[in-house]
Amino acid sequence: MCTLKSVYDRCCCLYTMTRMRKVRFQCVVALLVFVAWAIVYIVLNNRLLELDENRAKNVHISGEVRNPVFTNTQNRDTKEKFAGSCEEKTNIVFIKVHQAGGGAVSNILQRFGDQRNLTFVLPRDDQTDSAGWPYCFHTSHMLPSSNGRYNILCNHAVYNRRELNKVMPIDTTYVTILRHPEHHFETLFNHYRFADKLGIHSRDPFSSFLHKPEEFLSRFAANEHERFLLRNPMAYDLGFDPENFTNEEAIFDFIDDIHRSFKLVMIADYLEESLVLFKRLMCWSLDDVIFLKPSDAKIHSEHRIELSNDIREKLQKWNYVDNILYRQFNKTFWRLIHSQGPDFYEEVEQLRSKNKQIFDFCMTEKRVHSMIDRDGHFVTGKPPTVQIPFDNMICSKLDTSVPDYTKYLRAKPNQYIKWELR
């Protein structure tokens, strides 16, 4: 029995040792697999970080990886030109979307070009401030310049790259601006008094329109230009064909084309941030992008406090393309801002400070009553009693509407061939 027991014990011992060796082997294999996986993870993670850094350096203004921009983030207010810094750009097309904050941007561009005696693409018709809108831009819509060259387009025009390429330099920078679709459409609806034009006499004309928009839209004659503002107006100004408003493939092709074609899509709801991005893109100074900001009372009077969920859903469905357009470029707008670095918000605050300074100066010290005389020349109001580091006619120019500034630019001698139009 002892012999059998000893044999049994020996067999159990051998079995246990064999099992332990097997377990140890499995543990070693598992450890080796884990170490190999960790090495692969570290290598891939470092590679992804390198790719992200390269993408941040080459990020397209719209968020796509296409063209390197914003190589100079230093404050250029002193106009110092350091070796390697970017050079001020003067060729620009700004597609001015209706009622989306474009008036402030156009005024900036008009002042910038006026100061440097640049040539504008101006409307051929002196009774309008739009270059052919609502038709796609064509060279026949513009006033011919004396030298055949052009630097800036900032009046209303429906985007048409093929025609614009015929007159604008090859290095032209294309930018535009969007606004939150809810606020944008209601502001536009009220500004153009569509309730009266459509014969809507309810207590809430905006909601009434959205309950049956097709029916109300049919009340417009086919040749009524303003009808194009009643559905996806932002997309329309950017050249999207209304025939494709429900075509998903065409919509995303359109958005991709905007990504490729526009260096910057500003967001009107964040105008100071947008203008600092614009200033950096163009290598301008903060003084070049100051503007008179409307009062909070005026801003809040443009739209109601809150839309009902039902009306919001109807609005999103009716302006489906505008909603997709805004969501896409709002995301890329913030991705771009996050790539700018800590000095970005310093410049935003500097711009706000300058805007407040010029607003206080113009509203309390200068009190300009008459901006442009009958001959199209700027005139000043009461002589200022407080000195500011700006052109002493800045208040007149800041407070001049786009149509009035357009008339002033048209009147500049020897810049445009107006006799051909007679």
Residue, then its C-alpha position, 0 to 999 in steps of 0.5 A: m500500500c505504501t508503494l502504491k501511495s508513494v506512486y500516487d503521490r509522485c504522479c500527483c506531484l508530476y501532474t501539478m508541476t506539469r500544470m504549473r509549467k503550462v500555466r507559467f508558459q501561458c503567463v509568459v506568452a500573455l505578458l509578451v503579447f501585452v508588451a508587444w501590444a503596448i509597444v505598437y500602441i505607443v508607436l501608433n499614438n506618437r504617429l497620430l500625434e505627429l499627424d495631428e500636429n501637421r494637420a494643425k499647421n496646415v488646417h484649411i480655414s474651413g477645417e479641411v486639410r488643404n492650404p496652409v494659412f495663418t503663419n503670423t500670429q503676432n500683433r501687427d498694429t505697429k505695422e512692423k515687418f519682421a523677416g518671415s512674417c506674412e504680407e498684407k493681402t489686398n485681393i478679396v471676394f466677400i460673398k455678402v449673405h443677406q442679413a447675416g452681419g455682412g454690412a459690417v464686413s463690407n464697410i471694413l473692406q470698403r474703408f480698407g480699399d478706399q484708404r489704399n486706392l484699390t479697385f472695387v467690383l462695383p454694380r454696373d447699375d448705379q441704382t442698386d448696391s448689388a452686382g446682378w443679384p439675384y442672378c448668378f454673378h456675371t461680368s456684365h453686372m459690373l462697372p468696368s475699371s479704367n485699368g481693367r484690374y480689380n481687387i475687392l468685391c464686397n457688394h451683394a452678388v450670387y457666388n459664381r466662381r467661373e465668372l469671378n475668375k475672369v476678373m479677379p487675380i489668381d491669388t484672390t482670397y474668398v471669404t463669406i459669413l453665415r448666421h444662426p439659421e433661426h435668428h437669420f431667417e426671422t430677421l430677414f423675414n421681418h426686415y423685408r416685411f414679407a408678412d405684408k408682401l405675402g398678405i399674412h394678417s395673423r397675430d404671428p405672421f412668421s409662424s403662419f408662414l412656416h405652417k404652409p410656406e409653399e402656399f405663401l411662396s406661390r403668391f410671389a410672381a416668378n420674376e419677383h426677386e425677393r422670393f429667393l430669400l424665402r428659402n435657404p437664403m444663405a445657400y442661395d447667396l453662395g450659389f446653390d441652385p434652388e432646384n436641388f434644395t432636396n437633393e442630398e448628394a447635391i447638398f453635400d457636393f455644394i458644401d464640399d465646394i465651399h470648403r475647397s473654395f473659401k479660405l474663411v467662413m465667418i460666423a456672425d454670432y461671433l463677429e469679433e472672433s471672426l474678424v480676428l481670424f480674418k485679420r490674421l488670414m489677410c495679415w492686416s492690423l486690428d485697426d483695419v477691422i474695427f467696426l461700429k457694433p449695433s446696440d444690444a437693444k437693436i440686436h434683440s429686437e430683430h428676433r423673438i426670445e424663443l421659438s416653439n419646438d413646433i415652429r423650430e422643427k418646421l423652420q429647420k425642415w424648410n431651410y434644411v440646406d442652410n441648417i446643414l451649411y451652418r452646422q458644418f461651418n460652425k464646427t470648423f470655425w471653432r476647430l480653427i479657433h482652438s488651433q490659434g493659441p492663447d494670444f487669439y483671445e487677447e486680440v479679440e479683447q483688444l478688438r472689443s476695446k478698440n471698438k468701444q473706444i471708437f464707438d464712445f468717441c463717435m457717439t459722444e464727441k463727434r456726433v456726425h450728422s451729415m456723412i456724405d455731401r451731394d458730390g459724394h464726398f465725406v464731410t465731418g461733423k463737429p471737430p473732435t475734442v478728444q484725440i484718438p489714433f484714427d483717421n479724423m474722418i473715421c466716424s463718417k466712414l464707419d457709419t456710412s451704409v454699403p449703398d452710400y459708400t458704393k456711391y462714393l467709390r463710384a464717384k472717384p475720378n479716373q477709376y471707372i469707365k462710366w461713359e461706356l454705360r451711356 
